[in-house]
């Protein structure tokens, strides 16, 4: 089964004003903003918060970020699951999350978790940043969010 990136539910409506102003080059840009917030704060959204699939690979400039994103996912899961830092436990987690044959380097389980982290990130963003058509205003708020100690 090919796993795809799935927008968090309500992401389209939340980012609508920025999309109308054409601030995003890729549809993936909004997903990435949500994903980074979710991974940063270890906020895993509920499965029902994950919306529709929109792409099955990293677009354009994001291709080079695939391995870094996989590493961030592994780091977040090690922390979230409180896995003991033993070689065997880390190896088991890595094996469950990665599939080097896939376009995203992630297994089905890895993609499922990534989409849930994006959903959790949207939840944080929506709670703390009002929708705005001004990317500069959004980015200041987003920067402040990511610099909070806890969310």
Secondary structure, DSSP 8 states (H G I E B T S, - for coil): ----EEEETTHHHHTHHHHHTT--SSTHHHHHHHHHHHHHTT----GGGEEEEEESS--GGGGGGHHHHHHHHHHHHHHHTT----HHHHHHHHHHHB-TTSTTSB-HHHHHHHHHHHHHHHHHHHHHS---S-HHHHHHHHHHHHTSS--
